[in-house]
């Protein structure tokens, strides 16, 4: 069982209103609900939005929802929050719609509920100002308390503000892009680590800095995107490359296309159907950076001029996974 609580608050009774948090929450719900192939990912995620005075998200309601999320023992319990956040000398806070300037839901309280949860994996995604304080002790020791099975991904460090870009948060837009496939590996899995890597690279050193804290033995997949290469083709890599340093020799019989000058050259053999079938797979490997042509700019040239191809470091990694029966 996979549980998700998704919260977006634009309307605040006593604080400045926001404009993109509800949209962010709905976008996260849309991408998390199902995998790319349409199968269920997080079944019926609970969505709480505060868009106006008729739908105020109360502090007590926020606390209750978080408590319910981390009850039971699901495979994964995921909390996403978009709204106001604040840092006090007693720690960080998430603001509900009825919060005043000094009255939010303490991140320490949230983390206590998380640490007590029997969920196998606990994932907290925070798009709010000062959200990097999550998991930190409010005692200036610089120590984070992240127990086993916990992962925190926040939009900013504890001393930064989170920014909106139009009707969406800068962080959440990148988060949704990552879940949509930008952070997928070659089998389509998207992990918290790959999501952070995508956001971190996209924001650069001068923008708000995302924070990633985790204590896990293995990453859980947050979503499965469309894999850039079919699994059967990927698993064939150990067959085509019997060793990591194998250099695959090519010749014109591997290339299915022929130009007029090739047809007129008696030294160039016609395409071999068995070879062209293999070459099609090798080209797929090249497109996803698993291999590279040797002494040639493209795979076509490598074949037509009797060159070769070999595995990249990434290709050697996936070949090992296949050879070890891990893929």
Helices and strands as residue ranges (DSSP letters): E 2-9, H 21-33, E 46-50, H 59-69, E 76-82, E 85-88, E 91-94, E 105-106, H 107-116, E 121-127, G 131-133, E 150-154, E 164-165, E 168-169, H 170-177, I 178-182, E 189-191, H 192-203, E 211-215, E 221-224, H 231-235, H 237-240, E 247-249, G 252-254, H 260-263, H 273-287, E 291-294, H 299-304, E 308-311, H 313-323
